[in-house]
């Protein structure tokens, strides 16, 4: 993808990541591209933003499920909570 173009678009339209729902979709949908995840974080998207406010899933879980190890590493380096939502019940 055109990371520079996306950066310019977000700079021109910061409202694109102003709502949690849109920001969450963008973050979770971008886990295959660690540079895009970093860009979204630079623009203020929380690295622990839930995909759905009623579920415990976070970007690190989405990245791990999809085998995006570079993104998982980056998220850990940024302080992503690797245990968020885990209550010890594997069927939550």
Secondary structure, 3 states (H helix, E strand, C coil): CCHHHHHHHHHHCHHHHCCHHHHHHHHHHCCCCHHHHHHHHHCCCCCCCCCCCCCCCCHHHHHHHCCCHHHHHHHHHCCCCCCCCCCCCCCC
